[in-house]
């Protein structure tokens, strides 16, 4: 008795030879898509971590200067705050573009798996999308902090 497309796909995923070249191409495409999404998410996470760290270090430095009453030039604080606000706005755009990419990838994965009669992919697209949206929210809060810090006097 021959194997159906799901059985051939499962055997191909386990490393067995698949008699269907189209199935092998689909398997390769799914694997590459997963790897690309994982890599994209890893790069986003590294960028986000660095970006927020720079914001907090700069905020901390200015807070220390203000606390010691050693900040002589409030104009510099306002200019730096505006620069960070603009960069954080661009960061929010990056987060939203990343979220959109992940949403499109999730639909593509679901379609590919559905075509094979398999359950949803094991790729954690929803988790990644939530993390990216929370990252955008964190950047929005940092914008509020910069504006309050520089102009709330």
Order of alpha helices (4+ residues) and beta strands (2+ residues): alpha-alpha-alpha-alpha
